[in-house]
């Protein structure tokens, strides 16, 4: 029973680290071998990887102001610059 509890806590640490843009598998194995508490504290103090988290959630980076906006956006909501039209955003005829 204790082993199952340890694995579940390790999986929760991996999910938390993954949401911060870190390696979920790496934090899972760190939690399994060291302790879920130690791995969670390490994940808690580590800075989030904004680029990895943005890619995972479908955001794109504005080339002018470097802020992240929705992937379908045609105009940056922060600086108002237009994004170059891509094949993905082009209307289907």
Secondary structure, DSSP 8 states (H G I E B T S, - for coil): -HHHHHHHHHHHHHHHHHHTTS-HHHHHHHHHHT-HHHHHHHHHHS---HHHHHHHHTEEE-TTT--EEETT-SB-TTT--B----TTTS---
